[in-house]
Amino acid sequence: YDMRVKCAKPPLCYDFSNVGTFLSLPEVQQALGVQGKKWRDCNREVALEFELAGDWMHSFETMIPDQLNDGIRVLIYAGDQDYICNWLGNQAWTRELEWPHKGDFNAKTPQEW
């Protein structure tokens, strides 16, 4: 969600109609086994079922130090104008992350990528 772009199509602000068009194609519905179903963006009923089943947002930051210690390279990505995944928040938690190379990491200057 780009903060520089005015909300063009509420409530999600972006035109996702191409998704609905694609998911309405008979061959796509057949492949997905959902013939006769209508796609809806942000179906609250479906989201609630995921939440109640415990399948919602989870914090995995406690696993990152072990990955880094094992030599696994990671990329923490967020756009500089992203409303939902803001880069300042990501920068803050990565700088606080406890791991053997915290000092080396914090000495680096963030890079545009």
C-alpha distance (Angstrom), angle and dihedral (degrees) to the residues before:
residue distance angle dihedral
Y1 . . .
D2 3.77 . .
M3 3.82 111.0 .
R4 3.81 90.6 -154.2
V5 3.80 93.1 63.2
K6 3.78 118.9 80.9
C7 3.80 113.2 -126.7
A8 3.79 102.1 -92.8
K9 3.79 101.4 178.3
P10 3.81 117.7 22.5
P11 2.94 139.3 -116.9
L12 3.84 95.6 27.6
C13 3.83 94.7 22.3
Y14 3.80 94.2 -137.5
D15 3.78 128.7 83.0
F16 3.80 105.1 -112.6
S17 3.82 93.2 166.1
N18 3.82 90.1 116.6
V19 3.82 87.9 64.8
G20 3.80 91.2 54.0
T21 3.80 90.8 46.3
F22 3.79 91.6 51.7
L23 3.81 94.1 45.1
S24 3.81 90.1 50.0
L25 3.79 93.2 59.5
P26 3.82 109.1 113.6
E27 3.81 92.8 -132.1
V28 3.81 91.7 51.4
Q29 3.81 92.7 47.8
Q30 3.81 89.3 48.5
A31 3.81 91.9 50.2
L32 3.81 90.3 49.3
G33 3.80 94.0 43.2
V34 3.81 92.9 -123.8
Q35 3.79 102.9 115.4
G36 3.80 112.6 169.9
K37 3.81 95.0 14.9
K38 3.80 122.0 126.0
W39 3.80 120.3 -137.2
R40 3.81 117.6 -127.0
D41 3.79 125.1 -172.9
C42 3.81 113.6 -124.4
N43 3.78 97.6 2.4
R44 3.80 102.2 -160.8
E45 3.81 93.1 -160.1
V46 3.80 91.5 56.2
A47 3.81 91.8 44.2
L48 3.81 90.7 51.6
E49 3.81 90.8 53.3
F50 3.80 89.6 54.1
E51 3.80 91.1 48.1
L52 3.80 93.4 48.8
A53 3.80 90.3 49.3
G54 3.82 90.0 54.7
D55 3.80 92.2 -110.4
W56 3.78 100.6 126.7
M57 3.78 135.1 101.1
H58 3.77 113.7 -29.5
S59 3.76 130.6 -174.2
F60 3.78 112.1 -123.1
E61 3.79 96.3 171.4
T62 3.82 90.8 109.2
M63 3.83 88.8 64.3
I64 3.79 95.4 51.3
P65 3.84 97.3 77.0
D66 3.83 90.4 56.4
Q67 3.80 90.7 49.2
L68 3.78 91.5 49.5
N69 3.81 91.2 46.7
D70 3.82 88.8 52.6
G71 3.80 90.4 54.6
I72 3.80 95.9 -106.3
R73 3.78 109.2 148.9
V74 3.79 116.2 -135.9
L75 3.77 134.9 -168.4
I76 3.79 120.1 -149.8
Y77 3.78 102.8 -162.2
A78 3.79 131.8 -172.9
G79 3.77 130.5 149.1
D80 3.78 117.9 -114.9
Q81 3.82 90.1 -123.2
D82 3.81 97.9 36.7
Y83 3.79 110.8 132.2
I84 3.81 96.8 -162.0
C85 3.82 103.5 34.8
N86 3.77 101.0 35.0
W87 3.78 118.0 -169.4
L88 3.80 95.1 -137.1
G89 3.80 91.3 60.4
N90 3.79 91.6 47.4
Q91 3.78 91.4 47.2
A92 3.81 90.9 51.0
W93 3.80 96.6 53.1
T94 3.81 94.5 41.9
R95 3.80 90.8 52.4
E96 3.81 90.2 51.8
L97 3.81 94.5 46.9
E98 3.80 111.2 119.4
W99 3.80 112.5 -130.9
P100 3.82 135.5 125.8
H101 3.82 94.9 -93.3
K102 3.80 97.5 44.4
G103 3.82 91.6 117.8
D104 3.80 93.1 49.5
F105 3.79 90.9 47.7
N106 3.80 94.0 48.5
A107 3.81 91.3 49.0
K108 3.81 90.3 61.7
T109 3.80 123.3 92.3
P110 3.82 115.1 -123.8
Q111 3.80 111.2 -105.4
E112 3.78 130.4 -145.5
W113 3.75 106.9 -118.7
